[in-house]
Amino acid sequence: MCGIVGAVAQRNITPILLEGLKRLEYRGYDSCGIALHVEGRLARSRSTSRVADLEVQVESSGLQGFTGIAHTRWATHGAPASHNAHPHFSPAEDNARIALVHNGIIENHDELRAELSALGYVFTSQTDTEVIAHLVDHMYNGDLFDTVQQAVKRLHGAYAIAVFSREEPHRVVAARQGSPLILGVGEGENFVASDAMALAGTTNQIIYLEEGDVVDLQLSRYWIVDVDGKPAEREVKTVHAHTGAAELGPYRHYMQKEIFEQPRVIGDTLEGVTGIMPELFGDNAYAVFKDIDRVLILACGTSYYAGLTAKYWIESIAKLPVNVEIASEYRYRDSVPHPKTLVVTISQSGETADTLAALKHARSLGMPHTLTICNVSTSAMVRECELAYITRAGVEVGVASTKAFTTQLAALFLLTLTLAQVNGRLSEEEEATHLKQMRHLPVAIAAVLALEPQIIAWAEEFARKENALFLGRGMHYPIALEGALKLKEISYIHAEAYPAGELKHGPLALVTEEMPVVTIAPNDALLEKLKSNMQEVRARGGQLYVFADVDSRITSGEGLHVIRLPEHYGDLSPILHVCALQLLAYHTALARGTDVDKPRNLAKSVTVE
């Protein structure tokens, strides 16, 4: 979850490292720090504030150098305190020979800590990372590249590390196992980072390191060895996509910007889709889709809710049985594999550790057919899967996912139609109708976003509450789950979601006038049932906030507040209703004064299990 930047150059790299940290702050912001090679010694600056404060700190101290590493932290081992902030030094602050940053979790840190303590190393933090720094120092043989290759063999767990030594002033060594890391190639300078976005404007020549790679960065060259220690050639890619992505423009927050980008990115995701065909998912997709008779969806968080929505679509339209599993649970329980299963992973980053591990677990059980819905074409998930559909949401910086979710839904609906077609369950007329509705999505979303002033009025009411209940039925139940998640993520209001029919089985006990009940009420076959559930709330003095379709025939009254979406959207209704819920969460958080883009205790790319 942490962010790493490192550089070897012939110019002052402090601005590059700090700018890189700002772009990576979405990965974790509990603390941050920078270390540089300065006049034959190692110097560092660390902060438990945001990168902007670190920048002020560095400017006032005049910290400059040509070789260095930087880090922004999401705390796992040890509280968010300055002594736990990276970079870590070894053997000691006043005699530092090794500086190191790390993203991931070292599972055998206790054993290594005991071993290194017995050798005389003094630990000043509670982190698992300090163990790696002391281990590298202990094993240091004058050649940092060789030392790191030997040291990582002692580590169990996930890591991306960058390290440099006082003895070798123009060299940074990095390694990855289970956590993302890229190499940036420059002229007479080289870089390493967690994400290509960190190096936008510095270099667009990017190498995506593979599992087990160790890389040696020097001024005019680099070397990569693979997990077996053999020299490895990795393709250099030109990556332009990130340069303007981190600019806020007229918006107050990235989350707001990303909500309002949804009409465009849905259009981008569907661009070029002239008809329903398996080839949208890869060259071999037809053969794969013909060979499967069920679907297993693996995902976490918001992506899991996209999978739950897709279950309704695939089972109703394509008539294939679907199982949706939380990735972190699936791999740790006994399940019954079926070889004719299409294993679908959903991930914004393509680096979600639990989902990657679940994918590998599913394959190991004898399910070879894999497909990913992913927003990053160069990610580990895309490389690991047989088939892929790349959503074109662009860089999503806000921690609370918005545009990535709606583009996932668009891609999953395409998958639904494709599976239906391959199974002979999609007529040409149905295909044309569905495609027409999908092409209308950008306009429809823009009309929903135009409801923002009405939603702001609701948000001001919500901001005063500490609890909320979200209700949905059928394919809108996962949307209720997503709405509740958004609210709790960024406003810190406790929120939970239920299928509306379950109210009487417990949650109704919580309903008072202090518990707002958000209800998603599209005009579908379940509407009349939903109206009965709403009456159950009203009879107990609860305050209902209803998102209805234009023709749902629900009118505002005492304890009943209604916002009408401009149309009736049929199968695609979840995509439209969730946009309204995103705005509700955003404006509630705004009214409560929370840090919308960087909610406490969270981070964007969940690369730890």
C-alpha positions in Angstrom: 0.0 0.0 0.0 3.0 2.3 0.4 4.5 4.4 -2.4 8.2 4.2 -3.4 10.4 6.5 -5.5 14.1 6.2 -6.1 16.6 7.9 -8.4 20.2 7.9 -9.5 21.0 11.1 -11.5 23.5 13.8 -12.2 21.2 16.5 -11.0 19.5 17.3 -7.7 16.8 14.7 -7.4 14.9 16.1 -4.4 12.1 17.8 -6.5 11.7 14.5 -8.5 11.4 12.4 -5.4 8.9 14.8 -3.7 6.8 15.2 -6.8 6.7 11.4 -7.1 5.6 11.1 -3.5 2.7 13.6 -4.1 1.5 11.4 -7.0 1.8 8.3 -4.9 0.2 9.7 -1.8 -3.0 7.9 -2.7 -1.2 4.6 -1.8 -0.8 5.6 1.8 -0.3 8.9 3.8 0.3 7.9 7.4 3.8 9.2 7.1 6.5 10.0 4.5 10.2 10.5 4.2 13.2 11.0 1.9 16.9 9.9 2.2 19.7 11.2 0.0 23.4 10.6 -0.4 25.0 13.9 0.7 28.7 14.6 0.8 29.8 11.0 1.7 27.0 10.4 4.2 23.3 9.5 4.3 20.8 12.2 5.3 17.1 11.9 5.7 14.0 13.9 6.5 10.7 12.2 7.8 7.3 13.5 8.6 4.0 12.2 10.0 2.2 14.9 8.0 1.5 14.9 4.3 4.0 15.2 1.5 3.4 19.0 1.2 4.7 19.4 4.8 7.7 17.2 4.1 8.5 19.4 1.1 8.5 22.5 3.4 10.7 20.6 5.8 13.2 19.6 3.1 13.3 23.1 1.7 14.1 24.7 5.0 16.9 22.1 5.7 18.3 22.5 2.2 18.5 18.7 1.6 19.8 18.0 -1.9 21.5 15.1 -3.6 22.0 13.0 -6.7 21.1 9.6 -5.3 18.2 8.9 -3.1 14.9 7.2 -2.2 11.6 8.3 -0.8 8.5 6.7 0.6 4.9 7.5 1.6 3.5 5.0 4.2 0.3 3.1 4.9 0.9 1.7 8.4 0.9 -2.1 8.9 3.6 -2.8 11.6 3.9 0.0 14.0 1.8 3.2 14.5 2.0 6.2 12.1 4.9 7.8 14.1 8.1 9.5 12.8 10.3 6.7 14.2 8.3 4.2 12.1 8.5 6.3 9.0 10.7 5.2 6.1 13.4 5.4 4.9 15.1 3.2 7.6 18.8 3.5 8.3 21.2 0.8 9.4 23.2 0.2 11.5 22.2 3.5 13.2 21.1 7.0 12.5 24.5 8.6 13.3 26.4 6.0 11.5 24.1 5.1 8.6 25.6 2.9 5.9 22.3 1.5 4.4 19.0 3.4 3.6 15.9 1.4 2.6 12.2 1.8 1.8 9.7 -1.0 1.6 6.1 -1.7 0.5 4.6 -5.0 1.6 4.7 -7.3 4.7 7.6 -9.5 5.8 6.1 -12.5 7.5 9.2 -13.8 9.2 10.2 -10.4 10.7 10.1 -11.7 14.2 12.7 -14.5 13.6 14.9 -12.1 11.7 14.6 -9.4 14.4 15.7 -11.9 17.1 18.6 -13.0 15.0 19.8 -9.5 14.2 19.3 -8.3 17.8 21.6 -11.2 18.9 24.2 -9.8 16.5 24.0 -6.4 18.3 21.6 -4.4 16.0 19.4 -2.0 17.9 15.8 -1.6 16.6 14.3 1.9 16.9 11.0 1.2 15.2 8.2 -1.4 15.4 8.2 -2.0 11.6 9.0 -5.1 9.7 11.0 -2.9 7.3 13.8 -2.1 9.7 14.6 -5.8 9.8 15.3 -5.7 6.1 17.6 -2.6 6.5 19.7 -4.4 9.2 19.7 -7.6 7.3 21.2 -5.9 4.2 23.7 -4.1 6.4 24.7 -7.3 8.1 25.2 -9.1 4.8 26.8 -6.2 3.0 29.9 -7.3 1.1 30.9 -4.1 -0.7 28.6 -4.9 -3.7 25.0 -3.8 -3.0 23.5 -5.5 -6.0 24.9 -8.9 -4.9 24.0 -8.3 -1.3 20.4 -7.5 -2.0 20.1 -10.6 -4.2 21.3 -12.7 -1.2 19.3 -10.8 1.4 15.9 -11.2 -0.3 16.3 -15.0 -0.2 15.9 -14.7 3.6 12.6 -12.8 3.3 9.2 -14.5 3.4 6.2 -12.4 2.4 5.5 -9.6 0.0 7.9 -6.7 -0.8 9.0 -4.0 -3.1 12.2 -2.5 -1.8 14.7 0.2 -2.8 18.0 0.6 -1.1 21.2 2.5 -1.4 24.6 2.5 0.4 26.9 5.2 1.7 29.8 3.3 0.2 28.3 3.3 -3.4 27.2 6.9 -4.1 25.8 6.4 -7.6 23.8 3.2 -7.2 20.3 2.2 -6.1 19.2 -1.4 -5.9 15.5 -2.4 -6.0 13.7 -5.7 -5.8 10.1 -6.9 -6.0 8.1 -9.9 -4.9 4.3 -9.6 -4.6 4.3 -5.8 -4.6 4.4 -3.5 -7.7 7.6 -1.8 -8.9 8.6 -0.2 -12.1 11.9 1.0 -13.5 12.1 4.4 -15.3 14.8 4.7 -17.9 16.3 8.2 -18.5 19.4 9.6 -20.2 22.3 9.4 -17.8 19.8 8.8 -15.0 17.5 6.0 -13.9 14.5 5.7 -11.6 12.4 3.3 -9.7 8.8 3.7 -8.4 5.7 1.9 -7.4 3.7 3.4 -10.3 4.6 5.0 -13.6 2.5 8.0 -12.6 5.2 9.0 -10.0 7.6 9.6 -12.9 5.3 11.5 -15.2 7.2 14.4 -16.7 10.6 12.9 -15.7 10.6 9.9 -18.1 8.1 8.0 -20.1 10.3 5.0 -20.7 9.0 2.4 -18.3 10.0 -1.2 -17.5 7.4 -3.3 -15.5 9.5 -5.5 -13.3 8.4 -9.1 -12.9 8.0 -11.3 -9.7 11.4 -11.9 -8.1 13.3 -9.3 -10.2 16.2 -7.5 -8.6 17.5 -4.4 -10.4 20.7 -2.4 -10.2 20.3 1.3 -11.1 23.4 3.3 -12.0 23.8 6.6 -13.9 24.1 5.4 -17.5 22.9 1.8 -17.2 20.9 -0.7 -15.3 21.0 -4.5 -14.8 18.0 -6.8 -14.0 18.3 -10.3 -12.7 15.3 -12.7 -12.4 14.2 -14.8 -9.4 17.0 -17.3 -10.2 19.7 -14.6 -10.3 20.0 -14.9 -14.1 20.3 -11.7 -16.3 16.9 -10.8 -17.6 15.7 -8.6 -20.5 12.5 -6.7 -19.9 10.7 -4.7 -22.5 10.9 -0.9 -22.3 7.4 0.6 -22.8 6.6 4.2 -23.7 3.9 5.3 -21.2 2.2 8.6 -21.8 -1.1 8.1 -20.1 -0.3 9.6 -16.8 1.0 13.0 -17.4 -2.1 15.2 -17.0 -4.0 12.7 -14.9 -2.9 14.1 -11.6 -4.2 17.6 -12.2 -7.3 18.7 -10.4 -8.4 21.4 -12.8 -11.6 23.2 -11.6 -12.5 20.6 -9.1 -12.0 20.7 -5.3 -11.2 17.0 -4.9 -10.1 14.1 -7.1 -13.2 12.2 -6.0 -15.4 15.0 -7.3 -13.4 15.2 -10.6 -13.6 11.4 -11.0 -17.4 11.3 -10.4 -17.9 14.0 -13.1 -15.5 12.2 -15.5 -17.9 9.2 -15.6 -19.8 10.1 -18.7 -16.5 10.4 -20.6 -14.8 7.3 -19.2 -17.8 5.1 -19.8 -17.8 6.3 -23.4 -14.0 5.6 -23.6 -14.5 2.1 -22.1 -17.2 1.3 -24.8 -15.3 3.0 -27.6 -14.9 0.7 -30.6 -17.6 -1.7 -29.5 -19.6 -1.9 -32.7 -21.2 -5.3 -31.8 -21.1 -8.0 -29.3 -18.3 -10.5 -30.0 -16.0 -12.7 -27.9 -12.9 -11.1 -29.5 -13.6 -8.0 -27.3 -12.0 -10.1 -24.5 -9.1 -11.6 -26.3 -8.2 -13.7 -29.4 -9.0 -17.0 -27.8 -12.2 -15.8 -26.0 -14.7 -17.7 -28.3 -13.1 -21.1 -27.6 -12.9 -20.3 -23.8 -16.5 -19.1 -23.6 -17.7 -22.2 -25.5 -15.8 -24.4 -23.0 -17.3 -23.0 -19.8 -20.7 -23.6 -18.2 -20.4 -21.4 -15.1 -18.6 -18.3 -13.8 -16.6 -17.6 -10.6 -16.0 -14.0 -9.8 -13.2 -13.0 -7.4 -12.8 -9.5 -6.1 -12.4 -7.3 -3.0 -14.2 -4.1 -1.8 -16.0 -2.0 -4.4 -14.9 -4.5 -7.1 -16.7 -7.2 -5.2 -19.9 -5.3 -5.4 -19.4 -4.9 -9.1 -19.2 -8.7 -9.2 -22.4 -9.1 -7.2 -24.2 -6.9 -9.7 -22.8 -8.9 -12.6 -24.2 -12.1 -11.0 -27.8 -10.8 -11.5 -27.0 -9.8 -15.1 -25.2 -13.0 -16.1 -27.8 -15.4 -14.5 -30.8 -13.5 -15.9 -29.5 -12.7 -19.4 -26.8 -15.4 -20.2 -28.4 -18.1 -18.0 -25.1 -19.2 -16.6 -24.7 -20.0 -12.8 -22.4 -17.5 -11.1 -20.6 -17.6 -7.8 -19.1 -14.4 -6.4 -16.4 -14.7 -3.7 -14.5 -12.2 -1.6 -11.0 -12.9 -2.7 -9.4 -12.8 0.7 -11.9 -15.5 1.9 -11.9 -17.8 -1.1 -8.3 -18.9 -1.0 -8.5 -19.8 2.7 -11.5 -22.1 2.6 -12.1 -25.5 1.0 -14.2 -25.0 -2.2 -15.3 -27.4 -4.9 -13.5 -26.6 -8.1 -15.1 -27.2 -11.5 -12.8 -27.3 -14.6 -15.4 -25.7 -16.9 -15.5 -22.5 -14.8 -14.6 -19.0 -16.2 -12.7 -17.4 -13.3 -13.2 -13.6 -13.5 -11.1 -11.3 -11.4 -12.1 -7.6 -11.0 -9.5 -5.0 -9.9 -8.9 -1.3 -10.5 -5.2 -1.5 -10.0 -4.6 -5.1 -11.1 -2.2 -5.3 -8.2 -4.7 -6.2 -5.4 -2.8 -8.8 -3.4 -5.8 -10.8 -2.2 -7.3 -11.1 -5.7 -4.0 -12.1 -7.3 -3.5 -14.8 -4.7 -7.1 -16.0 -5.1 -6.6 -16.2 -8.9 -3.5 -18.3 -8.5 -5.4 -20.5 -6.0 -8.3 -21.0 -8.4 -5.8 -22.0 -11.2 -4.0 -24.4 -8.8 -7.4 -26.2 -8.2 -7.6 -27.0 -11.9 -9.6 -24.0 -13.4 -7.4 -22.7 -16.2 -9.9 -20.3 -17.9 -9.3 -16.8 -16.5 -10.5 -13.3 -17.4 -9.8 -10.0 -15.7 -11.7 -6.7 -15.8 -9.0 -4.3 -15.0 -8.1 -0.6 -15.3 -4.3 -1.0 -15.8 -3.3 -2.8 -18.9 0.3 -3.3 -17.7 -0.7 -4.8 -14.3 0.1 -8.2 -12.9 -3.5 -9.2 -13.1 -3.6 -8.7 -16.9 -0.3 -10.6 -17.3 -1.7 -13.5 -15.2 -5.0 -13.9 -16.9 -5.8 -15.7 -20.2 -8.3 -13.0 -21.3 -8.8 -9.4 -20.3 -11.1 -6.4 -20.8 -9.3 -3.1 -20.0 -11.6 -0.4 -18.6 -10.5 3.0 -19.7 -11.3 4.9 -16.5 -7.8 6.6 -16.5 -5.9 7.2 -13.4 -8.1 7.1 -10.3 -6.5 9.1 -7.5 -9.3 9.4 -4.9 -9.2 6.5 -2.5 -12.9 5.9 -2.7 -13.5 4.3 -6.1 -16.1 5.9 -8.4 -15.3 5.9 -12.1 -13.4 2.6 -11.8 -16.6 1.0 -10.4 -18.9 2.2 -13.1 -16.5 1.3 -15.9 -16.2 -2.2 -14.3 -20.0 -2.5 -14.5 -20.0 -1.4 -18.1 -17.3 -4.1 -18.9 -19.2 -6.8 -17.0 -22.4 -6.0 -18.9 -20.5 -6.5 -22.1 -19.3 -9.8 -20.8 -22.9 -10.7 -19.9 -24.1 -10.0 -23.5 -21.1 -11.9 -24.9 -21.7 -15.0 -22.8 -25.4 -14.8 -23.8 -24.5 -14.6 -27.5 -22.1 -17.5 -27.4 -24.8 -19.6 -25.7 -27.4 -18.7 -28.3 -29.4 -16.6 -25.8 -29.0 -13.2 -27.5 -31.0 -12.4 -30.6 -29.9 -9.7 -33.1 -32.8 -7.4 -32.0 -31.8 -7.8 -28.3 -28.2 -7.1 -29.1 -29.1 -3.9 -31.0 -31.4 -2.8 -28.1 -28.7 -3.4 -25.4 -26.0 -1.7 -27.5 -28.2 1.4 -28.0 -28.8 1.6 -24.2 -25.1 1.3 -23.5 -24.3 4.1 -26.0 -26.8 6.2 -24.2 -25.1 5.7 -20.9 -22.8 8.8 -21.0 -25.8 11.1 -21.6 -27.9 9.4 -19.0 -25.1 9.6 -16.4 -24.6 13.4 -17.1 -28.4 13.9 -16.5 -28.1 12.0 -13.1 -25.0 14.2 -12.1 -27.2 17.3 -12.9 -29.2 16.3 -9.8 -26.3 17.4 -7.6 -28.0 20.5 -6.1 -30.9 18.3 -4.7 -28.4 15.8 -3.4 -26.4 18.5 -1.6 -29.6 19.4 0.3 -29.8 15.8 1.5 -26.1 15.7 2.4 -26.5 18.6 4.8 -29.1 16.5 6.7 -26.9 13.4 6.6 -23.9 15.2 7.9 -25.5 15.6 11.3 -26.2 11.8 11.6 -23.9 9.0 12.9 -25.7 6.1 11.3 -27.4 5.3 8.1 -29.2 2.3 6.5 -29.2 1.6 2.7 -31.9 -0.6 1.1 -32.1 -2.1 -2.4 -33.7 -5.1 -4.0 -32.5 -7.5 -6.7 -29.5 -6.1 -8.7 -29.8 -2.8 -6.7 -28.9 -4.6 -3.5 -25.1 -4.5 -4.4 -25.6 -0.9 -5.3 -27.0 -0.2 -1.8 -23.8 -2.0 -0.4 -21.6 0.3 -2.5 -23.5 3.4 -1.4 -23.1 2.4 2.3 -19.4 1.7 1.7 -18.8 5.1 0.0 -20.5 6.9 2.9 -18.5 5.2 5.6 -15.2 5.4 3.7 -15.2 9.2 3.4 -17.7 10.6 5.9 -17.0 8.1 8.7 -20.7 7.8 9.3 -21.5 4.2 10.2 -23.6 2.8 7.3 -24.8 -0.6 6.4 -26.9 -2.0 3.5 -29.6 -4.7 3.4 -31.8 -6.3 0.9 -35.0 -4.4 1.6 -37.0 -7.6 2.2 -34.7 -8.3 5.2 -35.7 -5.2 7.1 -38.1 -7.2 9.3 -35.5 -9.8 10.1 -33.5 -7.5 12.4 -32.4 -4.1 11.0 -35.8 -2.5 11.6 -34.9 -2.5 15.3 -32.4 0.2 14.5 -34.8 2.5 12.7 -35.5 5.8 14.5 -35.8 9.4 13.2 -32.0 9.6 13.8 -31.4 6.8 11.3 -31.8 8.0 7.7 -32.8 5.1 5.4 -31.6 5.5 1.8 -33.7 3.5 -0.6 -32.9 2.7 -4.3 -36.3 2.5 -6.0 -36.1 1.9 -9.7 -39.3 1.1 -11.5 -38.8 -2.6 -11.8 -40.7 -5.8 -10.9 -39.8 -5.4 -7.3 -41.1 -1.9 -6.9 -44.4 -2.7 -5.2 -42.6 -5.0 -2.7 -40.1 -2.2 -2.0 -42.9 0.3 -1.3 -44.2 -2.1 1.4 -40.7 -2.1 2.9 -40.7 1.7 2.9 -44.0 1.7 4.7 -42.4 -0.4 7.4 -39.8 2.3 7.9 -42.3 5.2 7.9 -44.5 3.4 10.5 -41.5 3.4 12.9 -40.8 7.1 12.5 -37.8 6.6 10.2 -36.7 9.2 7.6 -36.7 7.8 4.1 -34.5 9.2 1.3 -35.5 7.6 -2.0 -33.8 7.6 -5.3 -36.6 6.8 -7.7 -36.9 6.5 -11.5 -39.0 9.1 -13.3 -42.0 6.8 -13.5 -41.8 5.1 -10.0 -44.9 6.9 -8.7 -43.4 7.7 -5.3 -44.1 11.2 -4.0 -42.5 13.2 -1.2 -44.4 13.5 2.0 -43.9 13.5 5.8 -40.7 11.5 6.5 -40.3 10.7 2.8 -37.9 12.6 0.6 -37.7 11.7 -3.1 -35.2 12.5 -5.8 -36.2 11.3 -9.3 -33.7 10.1 -11.8 -34.5 11.5 -15.2 -35.3 8.2 -16.9 -36.0 4.5 -16.4 -32.9 2.5 -17.2 -33.8 -1.2 -17.2 -30.8 -3.6 -16.9 -28.3 -0.7 -16.7 -30.1 1.0 -13.8 -27.4 0.1 -11.3 -24.8 2.2 -13.2 -27.0 5.2 -13.0 -28.2 4.9 -9.4 -24.7 4.5 -8.0 -23.7 7.9 -9.4 -26.3 9.5 -7.3 -25.0 7.6 -4.2 -21.5 8.7 -4.9 -22.6 12.3 -4.9 -24.4 11.8 -1.6 -21.3 10.4 0.0 -19.1 13.1 -1.4 -21.2 16.0 -0.3 -21.9 14.5 3.1 -18.1 14.1 3.7 -17.7 17.7 2.4 -20.3 19.0 5.0 -18.5 17.1 7.8 -15.1 18.5 6.8 -13.3 15.2 6.3 -10.3 14.6 4.0 -12.4 13.3 1.0 -9.5 12.0 -1.2 -7.5 10.5 1.7 -9.8 9.1 4.3 -8.2 8.0 7.5 -6.6 4.6 7.8 -7.2 3.7 4.1 -5.1 3.7 0.9 -5.8 3.2 -2.8 -3.9 0.2 -4.1 -4.2 -2.6 -1.6 -1.0 -4.5 -2.2 -0.9 -6.2 1.2 -2.9 -9.3 2.2 
